[in-house]
Amino acid sequence: MRLLRICPLLAWLLVVGLPTIAAAADQWPSVPDHDLRVELPGQEWPLRPGPRKFAVLVHYPGGKLANVTAQTGLMLTLHNWGGTDCVGTASPHILAQRLNVVAVCVNYLQSGPKDSIEGPEPYDFGYLQGLDALRTLHWLFAGLKAKSMPFASDRIFATGGSGGGNVTLMACKLAPRTFTAVVDLCGMKKLSDDIAFNVPGGSDLNARFHRDPAHPFALTRDHQELRWLANPAHLKAMADLGTPTKIISVHGVDDRTCPFEDAEEFVSNARAARLDIQPHFIRKEDLDGKVFLSTGHSLGNRTEIVFKVAGQWLTATEATALRRPGPTDFERRDDVRYPTSNGSFVVSYKEGYPVGRFEPAVAPPRYSDHLDLTYYIDADGQRQAVKTINDWVTRRRHVQRHLESVLGQLPGPLQRVPLDVKTIEDVKVGTIIRRKLTYQSDSLSRVPAYLFLPAAAATKRLPAVLCLQQTTDVGKDEPASIAGDANMQYALHLAERGYVTLAPDYPSLGEYKFNFGPASGYASGSMKAVWDNMRAVDLLQSLPSVDGERIGCIGHSLGGHNTMFTAVFEPRLKVLVSNCGFCTFQKDDVPSWTGPRYMPRIKSVFDEDAAKVPFDFSELIACFAPRPFLASAAESDNDFRIDGVRDCVRAARPIYELLGQSGALEESYYPGPHAFPANARQRAYEFLDKYLK
């Protein structure tokens, strides 16, 4: 349970006892003539359907509307997570007087400990809360105009501490052309998995979301992406809209409640998007005993911090005072749109005040023939010939979305936790170091793996190969040559040929304990393995001994199709080998794919019917183009029919030809059963050498 944090120096900011004007859900009250508590209509909260109201506290310079002049601006000052009124933020009275603004505190959605900390519903983390803050600004903006009161509509500011800093930045995001400047005081920058699901990580905050997508408190990928304030695509969208806002972000370097690393990421990504951002990272040398008292979450006197870091831009009488160019979003009355993985969030200002909604993306069209890659289906449902690279990109996008409909959605950047590599042991194998290690794949899982380092790795950067195991209880020990079939020791073999190699356990095999199901956050073992493999590429690229532009992947059987699934999503894998790993579903035993370790949706959603499965391996191979791919297969394979392999390669070849790399798609067929004999391995190793060396 989260304790309500109220800094002792700021306890005097509590505002109580103001009379209240109530507002029906369809009625906006007039702006009051003096300082007052007012209720405004909020957007419906889906977790508690029905009309909703929230309170705001209005503070005029000198306490009276009559004191508002043509130089008076508007300013939000927003409380912390668990607080109400003006707790944990800058004093509205002082802001109103010293900055000549109408300062407003907002009791946005889930204000107070009962709903934000003790309540069963997950914490909103900025979205509807930001809309509440913006509705407050619009009400004040429109209300002053309705009274023909002169005010400085180009001086609109916001500040807030902790949760209020989060809402401040979210309001700026949802209304990117409205604010002149905002001051974030140690606010949350992203809804990371540790905060969302109360798992170990960088913060001890608990937003009470659920991983199970069927749970009413599930966190969707899209909502998490919206609440990532450092989202590069969204920062770029703000820049494209021409946001004029100066963003001042104040954060203690030792803050663990709202991790400092998140603040660094936010500033870095905002700068990359060319937004006007001014960071103030508070270190020990900044502590002055008056304003800054801590390098942690509390910071110090949050009222005086605003003046210290931003006073020159916020004070109307200063020569450096900022004025916002252009009209606000309230006046523009158009839409602000932020794309996410499965659609877009849209904030409409059609009515002046903001109304947020999510627009799901249109489902990709179904393809009846997965062996015909010479066409795509356009937005009107019509077949169009694949004649250009852009035509293929459209079909490829459909293939990837259909693959995700079976495997589950690929995790996004928010799931990319620090690798935190831990070495367990180093063993010398000839001149090679075999290092046993684990790495953090996501917030819940550590992946056991073997890393092989040739002697040359001590002096130069080498190509690397990710080596994926077949279905065997000994897991990574087999490609590492510790146990299992001697024909499957490709991690050691390739290290002997001069590659850095990495052999991870597949989820639930070897030493990798993994519980499949909704609580894992993955719809299939196949997608879990894909993500683990992508993190393995992160690990390889982090090594000074690896040339990050020369990484390949090889696997037999389970490792073969694991290689293929991963390569669809991971462009950093430049050369690919699948041995006895696939054939077209039309010539395969479809029910064999449906266990939790693989793709259970093939049974639960697609009825174990090859005609209903929305992708095939022919399309996956085409998705690799123009990267080199070797389809290696046994002519008497009882698991994957050789003619089904040939069908897939034949179907994908036109795409390789379209991209000018027909020679990069190779086939290697050899007599015998489902295995990886020496002659087939030699051909595979030479293929890797051809492109990686």
N, C-alpha and C positions, 0 to 999 in steps of 0.2 A: 504493500500500500504506500502511496506517495504521501509524504508529509507536506503540509502547506508551508511553503517557505516565505517568511516575511522578515526581511532584513531589519534589525532593530533601528538602524538609522532612518528607515523608511516607514516605520509603523505609523508615523504621524500623517502619512498620506491617505489613510483611510478616510473616506467621506461618508458620513452617515447623517440621517435625519432630514434630508431634503424632501420637501413635498413632491408629489408625483402627479403628472398628467397622464392618464391612460389613453391607449390608442387601440381601437378595434383593428382586426387583421386587415381590413380593407380601407382603413382611414389613417391618414397621416396628420398628427396634430400640428398646430402652428408653432413656430419657434417662440419660446417664452420671452417675457420682458426682463427677466432677471435669472440668476442662477437657479437651476431647477432640475429635478429628476423627471425624465420623460420616458414613456414606453412607445416603442416603434414596432411595426410588424416585420417579422423575419421570414425568410424563405423556409418552407416546410422541411423538417428534419425527417427523413424516411424512417429512422428508427423509432420515432414517436409521431406517427402521422397526425395531421390536423393543424389548425392555426397555431402560430407561435409568436410570442412577443418577447422583447428584450428591453432592458432599461438602459438609458444613457444619462450621464450627468453633464450638464452644460455649465461652463464657467466662462463668463465674460470678463474682459478687463474691467476691474472695479466692480464686478458683480452685476452689471446692468447692460442690457441691450443698447441702451442709449449711448454707451461709451464706444460702440463700434463705429469706426471711421473708414475712409477709403484706403487706409494703410493697414487695417486689421485683417490678418489672415485666419486660416482655419487649421486646427491641429488635433489629431488623435493622440491620446496617451493611454496605452493599453496594458492592462494588468497581466500578471504572470499566470502560469498553469496552476489552478487551484485557488486563485484569488478572485476577488470581486472589486468593483468600483475602481480605485486607483492604486491598489496594492502592488508593490514591486515595480512601479514605473515612476516617471517624473511627475512632480506635483503639478496638477492642472492650474492651481492658483498662481504659482510662480511663473509657469509658462505663459499664462494669460497676461500677467503684468509685465514681465520683462521682454517678452517677444511680441507683444501686441497681437495676440491671437485669441480667437474663441477656442478654448481648450475643452475637449470632450473625452470623458471616460466612457467606455462601452462595456456593458455586461453581456458580452457576446455569448453564443451558444456554449453551454456547459461551464458557465462561470460558477465559482464556488466549489468547495471540496465535495459536496454531495454528488454532483453530476460528473465533475472532472476527475475525481480520484476514487470515490467510493461507489459510483454508479456502475451498473453492469455493462452499459453500452461502451464501446470503444471511444477513445478520445478523438475528437474531430481533427485535430492537428492542422488547423488553419483554414480549411476551405470555406465551410459555412460561416466560420468565425470571421474570416476576412470579408465575406459578403455582408455580414452584420455591420462590420466597421465601415464598409463602403456605403451601405444604406444610410448609416448615420451621417456620413459626410454629405451624401446627396440631399438628405432631409434638411440639413443645415444650409447647404448651398442654395437649394431651391427656396427654402423658407425665407432667407434673407432677401433674395431677389423678389419674392412675392410681397414683402413688406417695403420694397423699394429702398432697402438699407444699403448704402454704399459699403463695400468691403473689398479687400484685395484678393480677388478670385485666382490670381496668379501666385499666391503665397499659401500653398496647401502642404502641410507637413504631417508626419506621423512618427511616433516613437513608442517603444515598449520594451519591457524587460523579460527575458526568458521566454515563457509562452507568449507574452505580449510582443517580444521581438519577432517571434515566428509569425504572429498574425500581422504585424507591421509589414514584413517582407512579402507575405502572401497578398495583402491588400495592394501593395505596390505592383505585384505580378498580375493580379486580376484587373487592375485599372492602371495599365502601364503609362498612360498619357495624362494622368491626373495630378500626381504628386510633384512638388517642386524639390523636396528633399525628404528622406526618411532616415531615422537614426535607430538602428538595431542594437539593443543592449543584450548581448549574450543569448540571443534567440536560438531556438532549434532550427537547424538548416535542412534536415531531411528525416523522413520517417523510415529509418533503417530497420532491418529485421529485428535487431535486439530490442529496439523501442517498441516496435509493432507487436512482437510476439513474446516479449519478456524472456528472452534467451540471453546467454552470455554474450557480451560484446563491449562496445565502447561506452555505453550509458546504462544507468540503472532505472531510467524512466520506463513506465509500463503503460502503453496505450491500449492494451487489452483486446487487440484484434485476434482473429483465429485464422489458422492456416487452411483448415478444411473449407474448400469452396462452397460446400453445401450449408455451412453454418451461417445463420443470419448476421453474424458479426465478422464474416470473412472480409479480408482486405484484398481488393482486386488489384491486379498489376497496374491498371490505369490510375486508380486513386493514389497508389503509392508513387507513381511517376509524377503526378500532379504535385504532390506534397514534397517532392525533391526540389528544393529551391535552387540548387546548383545544376539542375537538369540542363545540359548544354543546348538541347533543341529548343527549350522554352526560353532560355536567356537570349538565344538568337532570334526567336520570334519577337521578344520584347524589343530587341535592337532594330529589327526590321520594321516594327511599328513606330520607331523613332522616339522611344521613351526618353524624356528629358530629365528624369529624376536623378539627383545626386544621392547615392546610397552611402551612408556612413555606417560601417559595421565595427562594433566594439566588442572584443572578446578576450577573455583571459587565457593565457597560454596553458594554464593548469586546470582549466574547466573540464571536469569529467561528467557533469550532469548533461550539458550540451557540448559534446566533445569538440575540443579545439580543432582537431583534424577536419571536422565538417566545415568549420568556419574557413579554414585555409582553402579547402576545395571550392567553397562558394566564391571566395574572392578570386581565386585563380580562374574559374570558369567564367565569372562575370567579366574579368579583364579580357579573356579570350574572345568574348562576345562584344568587346569594346563598349561596355556599359561604363558609366561614370561612377566608379566605386572608390571609396576612401577607407581603407582598413586602419583600425587602431588595435593592434595586438598588445595586450597589457602584460608587461614583464616586471620583474622585481624592481628594476631601475625606474619604473614609472610610478611606483607607489609613493604618494606624497603625504599620507596621513590625513588628508582633508577630502580630496575628491576620489582618488583611487586608493582603496584600502586592501585589495586582494587581487591576486592573479587567477583566482578561481571563479566560481560562478557568480558570487555576490557582487564582485567588482568594487562597490563602494557606494557613494552618494549618487544615485542614478539621476537625480535632478541636475546636480552640478556637472555630471559627466556630459549631459546634453549640451550645456553651455560651453564646456571646455573643448569638446571636439567639433561642435557645429555652430557655436554661437555666431561666428563671423558670417555665416551664410543664412542663418535663421532670423537674426535681429534686424528689424525693418530699418533702423537708423544707421546701420553699418554701410559703408561704401561698397562692401563686398556682398551685400544682401542679394540672395537669389530671387529671380522672378521666372516663373514657368512660361515658356513660349507656347503659343497654341492653345486651343480649347481643351477642356477636360473630356474624359470619356463620357461623363454625364451629358455634356453638350453635343458630343458627336453622334450619340444614339446609334452606334453601329455595334458589331460583334468583335469580341476578342477571342481568339481561338488558339488552343494548345493541343497539338497532336500527341497521342499516346499509342501504345502498342496495338490496342484494339479499337481505336476510334479517336475522338477529340472531345476535350472539354471546351464548352462555349460559354462565354459570359456575354449575355445580351444586355445592351443599354437602350433597347427600344423604348422603354418606359422612362428612361432617365436613370432610375435606380437599377442596380444590377440584378439579373436573374441568371443563375448558373444551371447548366444542364450538361449531360454527357450524351454524345451522339455516337453510337456504336458504328464501327466500320461495316461496310457491306461485305457479306460473306463471299469468299472466293467462289467462282463458278466451278461446277463439277465437270470433270472430264471423263467420258465413258471409255476412251481408248488411251491408256497410259503408254502404249508403245508407239504412238504417233505423236511426235514432238514437233511436227512441222506447222502447227497452228496454235493460236491462243484464242480465248473467248473474251470479247471486249465488254465494255460496261453495258452494252445493249443486249448482251447474250448472243452475239453473232460470232461465228468463226472467222478468224482473220489469219492469213498466212504469216508464218514467222519468216520475215525477209531481212530484218535488221537486228542489230544487237538490242535495241530498245524493245523490239517485239519479244525477243527472248526474255528480257528482263521482266516483262509483264508475266509471262508464263512461269518463269522461275519464282517470282513472288507468290504466285498461286500454289506452286509445288511446296514451297516452304510452309505456307499457312496450312495446307492440307497435312503435311507431315506433323506439324504441331497439333493438329486436331486429333492425331493418333497418339503421339508421344507425350503431349502436354506442352504447355508454353515454355519456351526457353527462358530461363531466368535472365534478368536484366542487370544493369550496372549496380543497382542497389544491393544485389546479392554478392557482389565481389568484395568480400571481406579481406583483410590482410592475410597473406598466405601463412604467416607464422610458422615457417619451416622448422621442424625439430629433427635433428640428426640422432639416430638411435645407435648406429655403429658404422664404422668403416672397416672393410675387409679388403686385403690385397689379393687380387686374382691375377697372377702373373704381374704384368706392368699396369694393370687396370685397378682403379679403386672402385669397389662396389659399396655404395653408401645406402644403408637402410634409413628411411626417413618417413615422416608424415607431414602432410600439409593441410591447412584449413581450406576446405572447398567452399563452404557456406557457413552460416551461423551455427549449424548443428553438427556438421560432419568433418572428421579428419580422415584423410585418405592415406593408407599405408602404401609405400612405393619403394622400388629400388632405383637408384641413380647410378649409372656407370660412367666413370670419368677416365678416358684413356690418358696415358702419360703426357701426350701432346697438349692436353687441356690445361696444363700448368703454364704454358707459354703462348698459346694462341687460341683464337676463337674457332670452334669447330662446328660443322653441321650437326644437327641433332635429329633423333627419331623417337617418336612416341610409340612404344611397343605394347600392344593390347592383347591380353590373354584370351584363350578359348574358354569354354565352360569347363572348369575344373575346380575342385575343392581346394587345391593347393594354390590357386590364384596366381599372383605375380611370381611365386617361386619357380614356376615352370619357364616363362621366358627368361628368367634370371639364371637358369641352369642349376637351381638348387634341388628341385624335385620334379617329378612328372616325366613327360615324353621328351627324349633327347632331340627329337625333330622340331621341337617348339622353342628352342633356346635362342631365339633371334635377338633378344636384348643383349646377351653376351656376344653373340656372333657379330653383330653390327658394331659393338664397342671395339671388338678386335679389328674391325675394318676402319677404325678411326672416327666413329661417331660417338657423341655423348648420347646416351640412351636413357629413357625413363620408362619403367614398367610399373604402373599402378595396379592395385587390386580393383576388380569390378565389384560394385556394391553387392554385399552378402556373400562374396567368395573370398578365399584366403583369410586374411586377418581383418577384413573389413566387415564389421558388424553393422547391419543396416536393416531397419524396420520399414518395409514398404507400407503405403497407405496414405490417406489424406493428411495425417499429422506430419508426414515427411515434407510436405510442400511440393511433391512431384507426382505427376499422374502415371509415371511409368519408370521402371528401372532403366529403360533405355535413355530417357531424358536425364535422369540422375547421372548416368555414366557420361553422357555428352557434356554436362556441366563440369563434372570432375575432370574430364579430359581437357576442356578449355582452360581450367585452372592449372592443369599440368603444363599447358603451353605457356601460361603466365609464369610458372616456375622456371621452365627452360629459358624463357627470354630474360629472366632476372639474373641468370648465371653469367659471370664475366667470361666463362669458357665457351659460351654458345653464341654462334652467329644467328641472331633472331630472325634473319631473313631466309635462313636455310633450315627449315624444320619439316620433317616428313612424318608419316604415320603408317604403321604396318600392323596387321592382325590376321589371325586365322580363325575361321568359324565365327563364334561370338565376337572375337576381336576383329574379324573382317567386316561384319556389318556395323559393329561399333565404330570402326574407322569411318565408314560411309556416313552414318548418321551425324557423327561429329563434324565431318568435313563440310556438310551442307551449311552448318552454322559458323564454322571456324575458318576464315580465309587465310589465317596465318599458317595453316598446314599446306605446304606448297607442293608436296609429292605424296601420292597415296597408293597403297598396295592392300588389296583385299584378297585373301586366299580362302577359297571354299566358304565364302561369307554370304552368298545371296543367289537368288534366281528370281524370275518373275513370280509374283504371287499366284498367277494362273497355273503354274506348274509346281507348286509347292504345297506342303502340308500346313495350311493356314492355322489350324488350332494350335500347332506347336509354338506359335509366336505369342500366345495369350497369357502366359504366366506373369505374376507380378514382377519378376526379374526382367521381363521383356516389355510387352505392350498389351496390357489387359484390356484396353479399349477396343482392340480388334474383336474381342468377344462381347464386351458389355455394350458397345455402341454400334459395331459394324457386323455383328452376328456371325463372325468367323466366315464371312463370305468374301472371297477374293474380288468379286465384282463390286462390292460395297466399300472396300478399303480405298480411301481417296488418293493414294499415291502408289507408285511402284518403283522398283530399283532402277529401271531405265531412266526415270526422271531424276533420281538422285545422282546418277552418273553424269547426266547432262548438266546438273547444277555444279559439278566440279569444274567444268570447262572454264577457262583454257588450261587449268592445272593438270599436270601429268597424272594419269591413273592407270594402274595395271590391274586388270581382272585376271586373277590366277585361279584355275579351277581344275579339279580332278574329273576325268572322263567317266569314272564309275562312282561318283559321289552319290550316296543314298540319301543325303540330306538336301542337297541343292542340285537339281538336274542340270546337266551340262547344256542341254538345248535351251533351258530357261535362262542360263547365263548368257549364251550367245544372242538370244532374243533381246536382252537388255542392252548389251553393248551395241548391237546393230541399230537399235532405236536411238541411242544417244549420239551415234557418230555424226549425224547431220549438224548437231549443235557444235561439236568440235570443229567441223568444217566451216561453219558459219563464222566462228571466232578465229579461224585461220590457224588452228592447232590440231589438225586431224592426226598427225603423227604422235601426239601426246597421249592418245587413247590406245593402249596396247592390251593384247590378250595373250595369255600363256596357259595352254591346256596340256595336261600330262596324263599318262595312263595310271590307273589305280583308284583306290577308294578315297574317302574323306580324310585327307592327311596333308602334311606339308613336307614331302620328301626332299632330299638334298638337292636334286636337280631343279625342283621348283623354287626352293629357297635361293639357290644360286642365281636363278633368273631374276628373282625379286630383288636381291641385293645389288645386282648389276643395274637394275632399273633405278634404284635409289641413287647409286653412284652416278649414273648418267646425268641426273638432274640436280643432285645436291652437292656433287663434287666438281 
